[in-house]
Amino acid sequence: MGTYVWTGDELKQRDGAAVDVEDRGYNFGDGIYEVFRVYGGRLFEEEAHWDRLIRSAAEIRIDLPYTVEELSFGISSLMKADRLTDGIVYLQVSRGAAPRGHAFPPSGVRPTVTAFTKDMARPEAALRDGVSVVTQPDIRWLRCDIKSLNLLPNVLAKQAASEAGAWEAVFHRGDTVTEGSSSNVAIVQDGTLRTHPANNLILHGITRAAALRIAGSVGIAVREEAFTLDELYAADEAMLLGTTVEIMPIVRVDDRAVGQGTPGPVTRQLHAEFVKLINH
Ligand SMILES: Cc1ncc(COP(=O)(O)O)c(C=O)c1O
């Protein structure tokens, strides 16, 4: 964990930083966030994260108190102060602190901005060997496209995965696979990459978008179309897509092997191309 926190106005020592007990992020989960990956001291896909933050803010009617330039400058100074080379930056914006009441606070209440860093190595072994996942009912709301602080269903699902010794929980609404608790999911069927469309039922993942772009550039066919649990079980390959997992092979789903039970060639090819983007 880094030593500093960026609060929008200043860099503070983390152990001296505080948030009001009536901050709406704390009381209601009334806010949004982004997790940026940092490779070699540089923010990966920075612009796409800003675009998503702006969209999430607009969707829940938070007026961002800083411009993207100011936010970008702030988190760059945070990364420098923490000497972060490989890890993540977590940035959160809540609707601010005000006497508790569900409706929006009076205008003039300033959104609370906090950011911190964390060292994180790339998950090399898991990328090499693949991971197992368990399926969980998707009990979330119908605006999963907003990167909101409300993550309780995701927390419970990840805990279920953790207790099952799995890496990730994959959500399904009825028979339809949506996404992971903190990742998107794709399968490969007869050489075609298939993933849930970017609608209200999933987060529009930046890694998902990168994987689709890569697939297009290397001639892998893509279908942005939802698939079922049975199709996931029967897939030739399956993968998680996310800022911290990159393009991660799934080798087991609910204790059933995916394909040969080892990372498949399309997943490997996509990840190899993804690594080129990281090193670019
Ligand atoms: C629910 C959910 N889906 C998908 C993703 C992957 O998105 P990204 O690739 O932008 O990290 C995340 C990332 O945290 C997530 O929380």
PDBQT file of the ligand as one rigid body, heavy atoms in Angstrom, charges set to zero:
ROOT
HETATM    1  C1  LIG A 301     -17.765  -6.065 -12.516  1.00  0.00    +0.000 C 
HETATM    2  C2  LIG A 301     -16.568  -5.821 -13.362  1.00  0.00    +0.000 A 
HETATM    3  N1  LIG A 301     -16.582  -6.215 -14.642  1.00  0.00    +0.000 NA
HETATM    4  C3  LIG A 301     -15.520  -6.047 -15.447  1.00  0.00    +0.000 A 
HETATM    5  C4  LIG A 301     -14.349  -5.464 -14.979  1.00  0.00    +0.000 A 
HETATM    6  C5  LIG A 301     -13.172  -5.313 -15.886  1.00  0.00    +0.000 C 
HETATM    7  O1  LIG A 301     -13.042  -3.988 -16.307  1.00  0.00    +0.000 OA
HETATM    8  P1  LIG A 301     -11.613  -3.380 -16.681  1.00  0.00    +0.000 P 
HETATM    9  O2  LIG A 301     -11.074  -4.197 -17.792  1.00  0.00    +0.000 OA
HETATM   10  O3  LIG A 301     -11.929  -1.994 -17.100  1.00  0.00    +0.000 OA
HETATM   11  O4  LIG A 301     -10.793  -3.475 -15.458  1.00  0.00    +0.000 OA
HETATM   12  C6  LIG A 301     -14.294  -5.021 -13.655  1.00  0.00    +0.000 A 
HETATM   13  C7  LIG A 301     -13.069  -4.384 -13.159  1.00  0.00    +0.000 C 
HETATM   14  O5  LIG A 301     -12.927  -4.106 -12.009  1.00  0.00    +0.000 OA
HETATM   15  C8  LIG A 301     -15.429  -5.194 -12.831  1.00  0.00    +0.000 A 
HETATM   16  O6  LIG A 301     -15.419  -4.779 -11.551  1.00  0.00    +0.000 OA
ENDROOT
TORSDOF 0
